[in-house]
Amino acid sequence: MIDPDRRIAVGLFVLTFVSYAYFFGGGGWNQNASFDLTRAIVERGTFAIDAYRTNTYDVSFHDGRTYANKAPGLSLLGVIPYAAAYGIERAMGIDIDSFAATTFNMWLCTVAVCAGSGAALMAILFSYARRMGASPGRSLAIALITAFGTYVFAYSTVFFAHVPAALFLFWSFTRMDRPCLTAALASAAVVCNYAVLPAAAIISAAAWFPSGDRLRRLGWMLGGGLPFVAFLLVYQTICFGGPFRTAVEATSGVFKTTGAWLGVFIAPRWDVATALLISRHRGLLFLSPVLIYAIAGAIVMIRRRIMLRELAVIAGVFLSFLLVNASFNNWEGGSAIGPRYMLPVVPFLAVTMLSGADVMRPLFVALAAISMAFNFVVTSVNPLPSRTIHDPLFRYAIPLLVTGRLPADTPA
């Protein structure tokens, strides 16, 4: 990037990081399980969370021990800020297990890992847009709309793996010209979230496919990805009894469906796919209607025959997430906003929006404003409303923000 672009990217990072850090979505089964693993590593030098299991039901079991039922990447990223806080707090005589200390430390890890990942994701999106030839103004506008008009905003304020996984996955896509880096970043995304594996494979295949010395390119990719793959296989062997036995397969029976693959995957359902896209309950396009312009942008790219290889990868990534989520027995994601398992597709859709923003521009501006308002509301009120609320935006978040009360027919 030239210097003006670098300054804009840095300013964008600071703006989004401070905004994300201001909000904090608190704890819950998912957040607690990941934070428990961080604590277990730092405080006890183990992957088992037996000492903390009373605060979560998101657990797996093996050989009489309890583990977090998640990929370990988020927890590993949290080790750095937590180790620093833990050392200082112990030296000051602070009770690490107190509610105040636990809450502060989870907030610190959330800010460092999730808010930091969200802010870095927006800076990378801006930089990639400039590299692809978009103007500085358009690149910045799309990055800001993505930062505050999608549920990247909400999930950057809670200790979930989705935003860090999105960062590594999208970053790998932007560096398909560097096969070693692509493979390393794609593998890091999988270590954060198992669900990104099909998308990571698509991006890696696209980085390997171009004509030329494919054998040499494969060697670079293996060199970049194998360290992450090796770590994950060792982690799974230690925690779950085998290199290919994941935390999902070892999870508590409460999350499993009889006869399902790995206990959680069934045949994809069309009604679920529709709900993931347009329903009031979990609809991606309902929560962020501006993302409709990703479709318009894709049409423009096809007609103009620009970035067709990248567009094919984006389409593959989107379809892989939709298929995985529509096949998942817990597709709603529990207490959540939007289709949380599909969050990593958002920056990819932003890339195609770059080409569609000029189509009926007043409508684009209006949808962007609505999307930013919707996502500000859910982030400021509660990014994780109960799964029993089937219209969390209009029957929960907006009424609470505007009146301080819930409608009488909102579930308890």
C-alpha positions as CSV (number, residue, x, y, z in Angstrom):
1,M,0.0,0.0,0.0
2,I,1.1,3.6,-0.5
3,D,1.4,5.8,2.6
4,P,-2.1,7.4,2.4
5,D,-3.7,3.9,2.2
6,R,-1.7,2.7,5.1
7,R,-2.8,5.7,7.2
8,I,-6.4,5.0,6.3
9,A,-6.0,1.3,7.2
10,V,-4.5,2.1,10.6
11,G,-7.2,4.7,11.3
12,L,-9.8,2.1,10.4
13,F,-8.3,-0.4,12.7
14,V,-8.2,2.0,15.6
15,L,-11.8,3.2,15.0
16,T,-13.2,-0.4,14.8
17,F,-11.1,-1.7,17.7
18,V,-12.1,1.1,20.1
19,S,-15.8,0.7,19.1
20,Y,-15.7,-3.1,19.5
21,A,-13.8,-2.9,22.8
22,Y,-16.4,-0.5,24.2
23,F,-19.1,-3.2,24.2
24,F,-18.9,-6.5,26.0
25,G,-21.4,-9.3,25.6
26,G,-20.4,-11.1,28.8
27,G,-20.2,-14.8,29.5
28,G,-22.2,-17.9,28.6
29,W,-21.7,-21.6,27.9
30,N,-19.8,-21.0,24.8
31,Q,-17.6,-18.1,26.0
32,N,-17.0,-19.8,29.4
33,A,-15.9,-23.1,27.8
34,S,-13.3,-21.4,25.6
35,F,-12.1,-19.2,28.5
36,D,-11.9,-22.2,30.8
37,L,-9.4,-23.8,28.4
38,T,-7.4,-20.6,28.4
39,R,-7.3,-20.6,32.2
40,A,-6.5,-24.3,32.3
41,I,-3.5,-23.8,30.0
42,V,-2.1,-20.8,31.9
43,E,-3.0,-21.8,35.5
44,R,-2.6,-25.5,35.4
45,G,-0.6,-26.4,32.3
46,T,-3.4,-28.8,31.0
47,F,-6.0,-28.9,28.3
48,A,-8.6,-30.4,30.7
49,I,-11.1,-28.0,32.2
50,D,-12.2,-30.1,35.2
51,A,-11.5,-27.3,37.6
52,Y,-13.9,-25.0,35.8
53,R,-16.6,-27.2,34.3
54,T,-19.4,-26.0,36.6
55,N,-19.8,-22.8,34.5
56,T,-20.6,-24.4,31.2
57,Y,-22.3,-27.3,29.5
58,D,-20.3,-26.9,26.3
59,V,-18.0,-29.8,27.2
60,S,-16.5,-33.0,25.8
61,F,-15.4,-36.0,27.7
62,H,-12.6,-38.5,27.4
63,D,-10.9,-40.9,29.9
64,G,-12.7,-39.4,32.8
65,R,-11.6,-35.8,32.0
66,T,-13.6,-32.8,30.9
67,Y,-12.6,-30.7,27.9
68,A,-14.1,-27.7,26.0
69,N,-16.1,-29.0,23.0
70,K,-14.5,-26.5,20.6
71,A,-11.5,-26.2,18.4
72,P,-8.7,-24.8,20.5
73,G,-7.6,-21.8,18.5
74,L,-9.6,-19.1,20.3
75,S,-8.4,-20.3,23.7
76,L,-4.8,-20.4,22.5
77,L,-5.0,-16.9,21.3
78,G,-6.4,-15.9,24.7
79,V,-3.4,-17.4,26.5
80,I,-1.1,-14.4,25.7
81,P,-3.3,-11.6,27.3
82,Y,-4.5,-13.9,30.1
83,A,-1.0,-15.0,31.1
84,A,0.0,-11.3,31.4
85,A,-3.1,-10.5,33.5
86,Y,-2.8,-13.6,35.6
87,G,0.8,-12.8,36.5
88,I,0.0,-9.2,37.5
89,E,-3.0,-10.2,39.5
90,R,-1.3,-12.9,41.4
91,A,1.5,-10.5,42.3
92,M,-1.1,-8.0,43.5
93,G,-2.8,-10.7,45.6
94,I,-6.1,-10.5,43.7
95,D,-8.4,-13.5,44.0
96,I,-8.3,-14.9,40.4
97,D,-11.6,-16.8,41.0
98,S,-13.6,-13.8,42.1
99,F,-16.5,-12.6,39.9
100,A,-14.8,-9.3,39.3
101,A,-11.5,-10.7,38.3
102,T,-13.0,-13.4,36.1
103,T,-15.2,-10.9,34.3
104,F,-12.4,-8.5,33.8
105,N,-10.1,-11.2,32.5
106,M,-12.7,-12.5,30.0
107,W,-13.3,-8.9,28.8
108,L,-9.6,-8.5,28.4
109,C,-9.3,-11.6,26.3
110,T,-12.4,-10.7,24.3
111,V,-10.9,-7.3,23.5
112,A,-7.4,-8.6,22.7
113,V,-8.5,-11.5,20.6
114,C,-12.0,-10.9,19.2
115,A,-12.1,-7.1,19.0
116,G,-8.5,-7.2,17.7
117,S,-9.4,-9.8,15.1
118,G,-12.5,-7.8,13.9
119,A,-10.5,-4.6,13.6
120,A,-7.7,-6.4,11.7
121,L,-10.2,-8.0,9.4
122,M,-11.6,-4.6,8.4
123,A,-8.1,-3.2,7.8
124,I,-7.3,-6.2,5.6
125,L,-10.6,-5.8,3.7
126,F,-9.8,-2.2,3.0
127,S,-6.3,-3.1,1.8
128,Y,-7.5,-5.9,-0.4
129,A,-10.1,-3.6,-2.0
130,R,-7.5,-1.1,-2.8
131,R,-5.2,-3.8,-4.2
132,M,-8.1,-4.9,-6.5
133,G,-8.4,-1.4,-7.9
134,A,-11.3,0.1,-5.8
135,S,-11.0,3.8,-4.9
136,P,-10.0,4.8,-1.4
137,G,-13.5,6.2,-0.7
138,R,-15.3,3.1,-1.9
139,S,-12.9,0.7,-0.1
140,L,-13.3,2.6,3.2
141,A,-17.1,2.8,2.8
142,I,-17.4,-1.0,2.2
143,A,-15.1,-1.7,5.2
144,L,-17.1,0.5,7.5
145,I,-20.4,-1.0,6.4
146,T,-19.0,-4.4,7.0
147,A,-17.6,-3.4,10.4
148,F,-20.8,-1.8,11.7
149,G,-23.6,-3.1,9.4
150,T,-23.0,-6.8,9.9
151,Y,-22.9,-9.1,12.9
152,V,-19.1,-9.0,12.8
153,F,-19.9,-6.1,15.1
154,A,-21.8,-8.1,17.7
155,Y,-19.4,-11.1,17.7
156,S,-16.4,-9.0,18.1
157,T,-17.7,-8.2,21.6
158,V,-18.0,-11.8,22.9
159,F,-15.4,-14.5,23.4
160,F,-16.5,-16.6,20.4
161,A,-14.2,-18.1,17.7
162,H,-16.2,-16.9,14.7
163,V,-14.4,-13.5,14.2
164,P,-10.8,-14.8,14.6
165,A,-11.7,-17.7,12.2
166,A,-13.1,-15.1,9.8
167,L,-9.9,-13.1,10.0
168,F,-7.6,-16.0,9.2
169,L,-9.9,-17.4,6.5
170,F,-10.3,-14.1,4.6
171,W,-6.7,-13.2,5.1
172,S,-5.8,-16.6,3.4
173,F,-8.0,-15.6,0.5
174,T,-6.3,-12.3,0.0
175,R,-2.9,-14.0,-0.2
176,M,-3.6,-16.7,-2.7
177,D,-0.6,-15.4,-4.5
178,R,1.5,-16.7,-1.6
179,P,0.7,-20.4,-1.3
180,C,2.7,-20.9,1.9
181,L,0.9,-18.0,3.6
182,T,-2.5,-19.1,2.3
183,A,-2.1,-22.6,3.7
184,A,-0.8,-21.4,7.0
185,L,-3.7,-18.9,7.5
186,A,-6.3,-21.3,6.3
187,S,-5.1,-24.0,8.7
188,A,-5.0,-21.4,11.5
189,A,-8.7,-20.7,10.7
190,V,-9.5,-24.4,11.1
191,V,-7.7,-24.6,14.4
192,C,-10.1,-21.8,15.5
193,N,-13.3,-23.3,14.1
194,Y,-13.8,-26.8,12.6
195,A,-16.7,-25.5,10.5
196,V,-14.3,-23.5,8.2
197,L,-12.6,-26.6,7.0
198,P,-14.5,-27.0,3.6
199,A,-14.0,-23.3,2.9
200,A,-10.3,-23.5,3.8
201,A,-9.9,-26.4,1.5
202,I,-11.5,-24.4,-1.4
203,I,-9.2,-21.5,-0.9
204,S,-6.1,-23.7,-0.6
205,A,-7.1,-25.5,-3.8
206,A,-7.5,-22.2,-5.6
207,A,-4.1,-21.1,-4.4
208,W,-2.5,-24.4,-5.7
209,F,-4.4,-24.7,-9.0
210,P,-2.9,-22.0,-11.3
211,S,-0.6,-23.2,-14.0
212,G,3.1,-23.3,-13.3
213,D,5.2,-25.3,-11.0
214,R,2.4,-27.0,-9.0
215,L,4.7,-29.4,-7.3
216,R,6.8,-26.5,-5.9
217,R,3.7,-24.7,-4.9
218,L,2.4,-27.8,-3.1
219,G,5.6,-28.0,-1.1
220,W,5.2,-24.4,0.0
221,M,1.6,-25.1,1.0
222,L,2.6,-28.1,3.0
223,G,5.3,-26.2,4.8
224,G,2.8,-23.5,5.7
225,G,-0.1,-25.6,6.8
226,L,1.5,-28.7,8.3
227,P,2.6,-27.1,11.6
228,F,-1.0,-26.1,12.4
229,V,-2.4,-29.5,11.2
230,A,0.1,-31.3,13.3
231,F,-0.7,-29.3,16.4
232,L,-4.5,-30.0,16.0
233,L,-3.9,-33.7,15.5
234,V,-1.7,-33.8,18.6
235,Y,-4.2,-31.8,20.6
236,Q,-7.1,-34.1,19.6
237,T,-5.0,-37.2,20.5
238,I,-4.3,-35.8,23.9
239,C,-7.8,-34.7,24.6
240,F,-10.1,-37.1,22.7
241,G,-8.1,-40.3,22.3
242,G,-7.2,-40.0,18.6
243,P,-5.8,-37.6,16.0
244,F,-9.0,-37.6,14.0
245,R,-11.5,-37.6,16.9
246,T,-12.6,-34.0,17.2
247,A,-14.1,-32.1,20.2
248,V,-17.4,-32.3,18.3
249,E,-17.4,-36.1,18.2
250,A,-16.5,-36.3,21.9
251,T,-19.1,-33.7,23.0
252,S,-21.8,-34.2,25.6
253,G,-24.7,-36.3,24.5
254,V,-27.1,-33.4,25.0
255,F,-25.9,-31.9,21.7
256,K,-26.0,-35.1,19.6
257,T,-28.6,-36.6,17.3
258,T,-28.9,-40.4,17.0
259,G,-27.6,-41.6,13.7
260,A,-26.0,-38.2,12.7
261,W,-22.5,-38.1,11.3
262,L,-20.1,-37.1,14.2
263,G,-23.3,-36.9,16.2
264,V,-24.3,-33.5,14.8
265,F,-24.5,-33.6,11.0
266,I,-27.7,-34.7,9.2
267,A,-28.9,-34.3,5.6
268,P,-29.0,-30.6,4.6
269,R,-32.5,-29.1,4.9
270,W,-33.9,-26.5,2.4
271,D,-36.1,-24.9,5.1
272,V,-33.0,-24.4,7.3
273,A,-31.0,-22.9,4.4
274,T,-33.9,-20.4,3.8
275,A,-34.1,-19.5,7.5
276,L,-30.4,-18.9,7.6
277,L,-30.7,-16.4,4.8
278,I,-34.0,-14.5,5.2
279,S,-35.9,-15.4,8.4
280,R,-36.5,-12.9,11.2
281,H,-35.0,-15.5,13.5
282,R,-31.5,-16.1,12.0
283,G,-31.6,-14.5,8.5
284,L,-28.3,-13.1,7.3
285,L,-30.0,-10.8,4.8
286,F,-32.7,-9.8,7.3
287,L,-30.2,-8.6,9.9
288,S,-27.9,-7.0,7.2
289,P,-30.1,-6.3,4.1
290,V,-27.2,-4.4,2.5
291,L,-25.6,-7.8,1.9
292,I,-28.2,-8.3,-0.9
293,Y,-25.8,-6.1,-2.9
294,A,-23.3,-8.9,-2.8
295,I,-25.6,-10.6,-5.4
296,A,-25.7,-7.4,-7.5
297,G,-21.9,-7.2,-7.3
298,A,-21.5,-10.8,-8.4
299,I,-23.7,-10.2,-11.5
300,V,-21.7,-7.1,-12.4
301,M,-18.4,-9.0,-12.0
302,I,-19.7,-11.8,-14.3
303,R,-20.9,-9.3,-16.9
304,R,-17.7,-7.4,-16.9
305,R,-15.6,-10.5,-16.6
306,I,-13.5,-9.2,-13.7
307,M,-12.0,-11.3,-10.9
308,L,-13.8,-14.4,-12.1
309,R,-11.4,-16.7,-10.3
310,E,-11.9,-14.8,-7.0
311,L,-15.6,-14.8,-7.6
312,A,-15.7,-18.6,-8.0
313,V,-13.8,-19.0,-4.8
314,I,-16.2,-16.6,-3.0
315,A,-19.2,-18.6,-4.3
316,G,-17.6,-21.9,-3.2
317,V,-16.9,-20.4,0.3
318,F,-20.5,-19.2,0.6
319,L,-22.1,-22.4,-0.5
320,S,-19.8,-24.5,1.8
321,F,-20.9,-22.5,4.8
322,L,-24.5,-22.6,3.9
323,L,-24.4,-26.4,3.3
324,V,-22.5,-27.1,6.6
325,N,-24.9,-24.9,8.6
326,A,-28.0,-26.3,6.9
327,S,-26.8,-29.8,7.9
328,F,-26.0,-29.0,11.5
329,N,-28.5,-30.3,14.1
330,N,-28.0,-27.1,16.2
331,W,-28.1,-24.8,13.2
332,E,-29.7,-21.9,15.3
333,G,-26.6,-21.7,17.3
334,G,-28.3,-21.5,20.7
335,S,-28.5,-18.0,22.2
336,A,-27.2,-15.9,19.3
337,I,-27.9,-13.3,16.8
338,G,-27.9,-14.1,13.1
339,P,-26.5,-17.4,11.6
340,R,-23.4,-17.3,13.7
341,Y,-21.7,-20.3,12.1
342,M,-21.9,-18.5,8.8
343,L,-20.2,-15.3,10.0
344,P,-16.8,-16.0,8.2
345,V,-18.6,-15.5,4.8
346,V,-19.3,-11.8,5.5
347,P,-16.0,-10.3,4.3
348,F,-16.2,-12.4,1.2
349,L,-19.6,-11.0,0.4
350,A,-18.1,-7.5,1.0
351,V,-15.7,-8.1,-1.8
352,T,-18.5,-8.6,-4.3
353,M,-20.4,-5.6,-2.8
354,L,-17.5,-3.4,-4.1
355,S,-18.7,-4.0,-7.6
356,G,-22.4,-3.7,-6.9
357,A,-22.5,-0.4,-4.9
358,D,-23.3,1.7,-8.0
359,V,-26.4,-0.3,-8.8
360,M,-29.3,1.9,-7.6
361,R,-27.0,3.8,-5.3
362,P,-29.8,5.5,-3.2
363,L,-31.1,2.0,-2.3
364,F,-27.6,0.8,-1.4
365,V,-27.2,3.8,0.9
366,A,-30.6,3.2,2.5
367,L,-29.9,-0.5,3.1
368,A,-26.5,0.3,4.5
369,A,-28.0,2.7,7.0
370,I,-30.7,0.2,8.0
371,S,-28.0,-2.6,8.4
372,M,-25.9,-0.3,10.6
373,A,-28.8,0.6,12.8
374,F,-29.9,-3.0,13.2
375,N,-26.5,-4.2,14.2
376,F,-25.9,-1.3,16.6
377,V,-29.1,-2.1,18.3
378,V,-28.3,-5.8,18.8
379,T,-24.8,-5.1,19.9
380,S,-25.6,-2.5,22.4
381,V,-28.6,-4.4,23.9
382,N,-27.4,-8.0,23.9
383,P,-25.6,-9.8,21.1
384,L,-26.8,-13.2,22.3
385,P,-30.6,-13.1,22.9
386,S,-32.3,-16.3,23.9
387,R,-32.9,-18.9,21.2
388,T,-36.6,-19.0,22.2
389,I,-37.1,-15.5,20.8
390,H,-37.9,-16.0,17.1
391,D,-37.8,-12.3,16.2
392,P,-34.9,-11.1,18.3
393,L,-34.6,-7.8,16.6
394,F,-38.1,-6.5,16.7
395,R,-39.4,-8.5,19.7
396,Y,-36.4,-8.1,21.9
397,A,-33.5,-5.7,21.0
398,I,-35.4,-2.7,19.6
399,P,-38.1,-2.7,22.3
400,L,-35.5,-2.9,25.1
401,L,-33.4,-0.1,23.6
402,V,-36.4,2.2,22.9
403,T,-38.7,1.5,25.9
404,G,-36.7,-0.5,28.3
405,R,-39.4,-3.2,28.3
406,L,-40.2,-6.3,26.4
407,P,-43.5,-6.9,24.5
408,A,-45.9,-9.0,26.5
409,D,-45.7,-11.9,24.0
410,T,-41.9,-12.2,24.1
411,P,-40.9,-15.5,25.7
412,A,-39.5,-15.4,29.2
